Amino acid sequence: MPPFEHHVFVCHNMRPEGAPRPSCTRDGKSELHTQLQQLVKAAGLGNTVRINKSACLDQCEHGPTVVVYPDAVWYGHVKPEDAAAIVEEHLIGGRPVERLRLADECINTKTCPHRA
């Protein structure tokens, strides 16, 4: 089997009620993860794209969060209905979905204006 061309990490972190930062999933399940898996399989990408559950990606204020490697494209506020755009535009078409993309100044920094 050839190596995967893309790894897609979907934050699956669930925090307790009242936590200072929000959760990417409220019930420990991820409809977004499932949707991405189904769409990748339906597109015939199952041997080249791996959809992974991830623990916290430290982008809680932007959750649910998805990151696509090796492209290092971070998506925020992703809903299950956005999965088709990620598969069709990014994974098949090679173009990141700009409307979902997180600003560079918000990735891996404590100075993001969205952090409490």
N, C-alpha and C positions, 0 to 999 in steps of 0.2 A: 504494500500500500504506500503511495507517495505521501510525503509529509503534508500536514495541513498548511494551506495558504493563509488562513485567518483563524485566529482564536478570538471569540467574542465572549467577554466576561460580563455577566449580568449580576448586579449586586442583589444579594439574597438576604441581607442583614435585617434582623428584626430586633428592635429595641423594646424594652418594657414601656408600658403606658406611663406617661409623665417624664420620660427621659429628656434631657436637655437638647438633644438633637433628634431629628425625625428618623424614621425607618424607611428603608426602600421597599419593604413588604410588611404588611400588617398582620398577616395570618401564617407566615412561614411558608407560604406557597408563592409561586410567581407565575401568573398567567402570561406575563411578558416572556419569561424564559421558555415556557411551553410553546407559545406562539412562534418565537424565533426558531425553535427546533423544528416545528412542523413545516414552516415556510422554507427553511433551508433544505429539508428532506424533499419537499414537493418540487423545489427548483433543481433537484439533482445535485446538490452541493454537499451531500453528506460525507463524501470522502475528502473534501478539500476545506470544509469549514467546520470548526468545532465550537459548539455553544456550551459555555461553562457557567455553572453557578459560582458565584464569588461571595466571600465574606465581605466585610466593609471595605469599600473603595475610598473612604474618607471624603466623600462628596455628598454627605447626607442632606445638605440644604438644596441639592440639585436632584434628589432622588425621585424616582428610580434612575439609577445610573447604569450606563452600558459603556464599555470600552472595547475597541476593536484593535487588535494587534496582528501584524507588526506595524500597522499604520499609525498607532498611538492617537487614534481619534476617540475623544470622549464625548458622550452624549448624556444630556440631563433631562429630567422631567419626562422620561420616555414612558409612553402608555402602550398597552398591547396593540392598539390600532396603529402605532407607529412602526411596528415590526416589519410590515411589508415594505415600507420605504427604506429601512435599513438594509433589508435583503436585496431589494430590486436596485436601488440607487447605489449603495455602497458595495455590497458583496458581489453583485453581478456587474453593475455598471462602473465601479471604480471611483465613484464620486461621493464623498461624504454628504450626509444630509445636513445641510447648513442650518436649517431651522431648529434642529435638535442639538447642534454642536455647542459644547461648553466653551466659554471664552478662555483663552490661554491664561489670563490673569487669575482665573478661579481654580486652576488645576494645581494641586500639590502646593498650596500656599495658605498661610493663615491670614492673609490680607484680603481675601476675597470679600467684596462688599456684601455678599449674601449671608455671610456667617454672622451668627448672633454674637 
